[in-house]
Each structure stands twice: as C-alpha cells, then as structure tokens.
C-alpha cells in the first residue's frame, strides 16, 4: 500500500512537472511569437520611415525642379522682352537713319534748285 501510494505520488508529481514544462513551453512559444511580431512591426516601421524619407526627398526635388523651371521661364520672358526692346531700338534707329537720309536728300534738292535759279 505504501509503495502504491508512493508510486501514485510520484506519478502525480511527474504529471505536475510535465504540465509545468508544457506551460513553460507555451509561455516561451508566446514570447517567441511576441518577439517575432515586434521584429516584424519594427521592420514595417523602418520600411515606412524609408518610404516617408523617399517621398520627402522626392517632394523637395520636385519643388526645386519647379522653382528652377519658374526661374528659367522668367529668364526666357526677360530675354523675350530684351529681344523686343532691341528690335524696337533697331527699328527706331532705322527710322532715324531714313529720316536723316530723307532730310539730306531734301537739302540737296533744295540746294540744286537754288543753283538752277
């Protein structure tokens, strides 16, 4: 009877130990799973951060390109205005030259007519 009781106690102790080991294994598995989930979350966070940095870099580059295009557009407009000014100045100079030539011709004609008289 004593032997039977001792065997029963030993069996019960072994069962408790096995249950405790199973619980410990489950706890470790949950911990490992949590560690894996945390690592995956950190990886997603890192990827999102890289995407955000990339998007911010692209935004800055696009803004710089827009500003450069605007500056070039303004330079082109300034160049167009300058070309129109030069064209107008050349036209004015031509008109003045024609007027001087016409005036000189008129003076020559008047001088020729006076000589005839």
Buried (B, 14 or more C-beta within 10 A) or exposed (E): EEEEEEEEEEEEEEEEEEEEEEEEEEEEEEEEEEEEEEEEEEEEEEEEEEEEEEEEEEEEEEEEEEEEEEEEEEEEEEEEEEEEEEEEEEEEEEEEEEEEEEEEEEEEEEEEEEEEE
